[in-house]
Amino acid sequence: MALTPLDIHNKEFSRRLRGYDEDEVNEFLDQVIKDYESVIRENKDLLHRMASMEERLNHFMNLEETLSKTIIVAQEAADEVRGNAKKEAQLVVKEAEKNADRIINEALVKSRKVAVEMEELKKQASIYRTRFRTLIEAQMDLLSQDGWDALDRQSRELDREMEQALADRRAGGESY
């Protein structure tokens, strides 16, 4: 067991004939008591400071651990957000590609339909021009002939052609 300042103060030495000077021994013991009390106080203070430092160290270690976990969680969240954004961007691109393909296909279908309609109109216009030219030529021939018999025949022929042209036009559903 360690000595206390009180143990030193209460220590009694036995006396001998040629012993130490009692005042000198007491002075020395008083000095030892003072120094020992100072060392004990300093030791208690250091122990207290050490406990405080250990407490702060533990606090900072816990804080460091919490921050490390937070950083890991934040990194994982950022990775997840980045992954989700990438997936979403891919979906948007795929959807845009589908829409673009659909629009192109619709445009091609419309273009083909317009081309077919255009060809049909060209054919009908050519037929109409040919018939009209024939009609004009017949009228020109009629004007150049002297006989009314020929006029009557051409008139009937012209009527038939006109009726045919009208019937064709009605059948085609188009008007000129």
C-alpha positions in Angstrom: 0.0 0.0 0.0 1.3 3.5 -1.0 2.2 6.0 1.6 0.0 9.0 2.2 1.2 12.4 3.4 -0.6 11.7 6.6 1.4 8.4 7.0 4.6 10.4 6.6 3.4 13.1 9.0 2.4 10.6 11.7 5.5 8.5 11.4 7.4 8.2 14.7 11.0 7.1 14.8 12.4 5.4 17.8 15.2 7.3 19.7 18.7 6.2 20.3 21.6 7.6 21.9 23.4 8.9 19.0 20.4 9.4 16.6 19.6 12.0 14.0 18.8 15.6 14.9 15.1 15.6 15.6 14.4 19.1 14.2 16.4 18.3 11.0 14.4 15.1 10.5 11.1 16.9 11.1 12.0 19.6 8.6 12.9 17.0 6.1 9.7 15.1 6.7 7.7 18.3 6.3 9.4 19.0 3.0 8.8 15.4 1.9 5.1 15.8 2.9 4.7 19.0 0.9 6.4 17.5 -2.1 4.5 14.2 -1.8 1.2 16.1 -1.5 2.2 18.2 -4.6 3.0 15.0 -6.5 -0.3 13.4 -5.4 -2.3 16.5 -6.4 -0.4 16.7 -9.8 -1.0 13.0 -10.3 -4.8 13.4 -9.5 -4.9 16.4 -11.9 -3.1 14.4 -14.6 -5.5 11.4 -14.0 -8.4 13.8 -14.3 -7.1 15.4 -17.4 -6.3 12.0 -18.9 -9.9 10.8 -18.2 -11.2 14.0 -19.8 -8.9 13.4 -22.8 -9.9 9.8 -23.1 -13.6 10.9 -23.0 -12.9 13.5 -25.7 -10.9 10.9 -27.7 -13.8 8.5 -27.5 -16.2 11.2 -28.6 -14.0 12.1 -31.6 -13.6 8.4 -32.4 -17.4 8.0 -32.3 -17.8 11.1 -34.4 -15.2 9.8 -36.9 -17.0 6.5 -37.1 -20.3 8.2 -37.6 -18.8 10.4 -40.3 -17.3 7.4 -42.0 -20.6 5.7 -42.0 -22.3 8.8 -43.2 -19.8 9.2 -46.1 -20.3 5.5 -47.0 -24.1 6.0 -47.0 -23.9 9.2 -49.0 -21.6 7.5 -51.5 -24.0 4.6 -51.9 -26.9 7.0 -52.3 -25.0 9.0 -54.9 -24.1 5.8 -56.7 -27.8 4.7 -56.6 -29.0 8.1 -57.8 -26.4 8.0 -60.6 -27.5 4.5 -61.6 -31.1 5.4 -61.5 -30.4 8.5 -63.6 -28.5 6.4 -66.1 -31.3 3.9 -66.3 -33.9 6.7 -66.7 -31.8 8.3 -69.4 -31.6 5.0 -71.3 -35.4 4.6 -71.0 -35.9 8.1 -72.3 -33.6 7.5 -75.3 -35.3 4.2 -76.1 -38.7 5.9 -75.9 -37.5 8.7 -78.1 -36.1 6.2 -80.6 -39.5 4.3 -80.7 -41.3 7.6 -81.2 -38.9 8.6 -84.0 -39.3 5.2 -85.7 -43.1 5.5 -85.4 -43.0 9.0 -86.9 -40.7 8.0 -89.7 -42.9 5.0 -90.5 -46.0 7.1 -90.5 -44.3 9.6 -92.8 -43.2 6.9 -95.1 -46.8 5.5 -95.3 -48.2 8.9 -96.0 -45.5 9.6 -98.6 -46.3 6.3 -100.4 -50.0 7.1 -100.2 -49.5 10.6 -101.7 -47.2 9.1 -104.4 -49.9 6.5 -105.3 -52.6 9.3 -105.4 -50.3 11.4 -107.5 -49.7 8.7 -110.0 -53.5 8.0 -110.2 -54.1 11.7 -110.7 -51.5 11.8 -113.5 -53.1 8.9 -115.2 -56.6 10.4 -115.0 -55.2 13.8 -116.2 -53.6 12.0 -119.2 -56.8 10.2 -120.0 -58.8 13.4 -119.8 -56.3 15.3 -122.0 -56.4 12.5 -124.6 -60.2 12.5 -124.7 -60.4 16.2 -124.7 -57.8 16.3 -127.6 -59.9 13.7 -129.5 -63.0 15.8 -128.9 -61.3 18.9 -130.2 -59.9 17.1 -133.2 -63.4 15.7 -134.0 -64.8 19.2 -133.8 -62.1 20.5 -136.0 -62.8 17.7 -138.6 -66.5 18.5 -138.4 -65.8 22.2 -139.1 -63.7 21.3 -142.1 -66.3 19.0 -143.7 -69.1 20.3 -145.8 -71.7 17.5 -145.3 -74.2 17.5 -142.5 -74.4 13.7 -142.4 -70.8 13.6 -141.3 -71.7 16.3 -138.7 -74.6 14.2 -137.4 -72.4 11.1 -137.1 -69.7 13.0 -135.4 -72.2 14.6 -133.1 -73.4 11.2 -132.0 -69.9 9.9 -131.7 -69.0 12.9 -129.6 -72.0 12.4 -127.4 -71.0 8.8 -126.8 -67.4 9.9 -125.9 -68.7 12.6 -123.6 -71.0 10.2 -121.9 -68.2 7.7 -121.6 -65.9 10.4 -120.1 -68.7 11.4 -117.7 -69.3 7.8 -116.7 -65.5 7.3 -116.2 -65.3 10.4 -114.1 -68.3 9.3 -112.0 -66.9 5.9 -111.6 -63.5 7.3 -110.5 -65.2 9.6 -108.0 -63.1 12.6 -109.1 -64.3 15.9 -110.5 -62.4 18.1 -113.0 
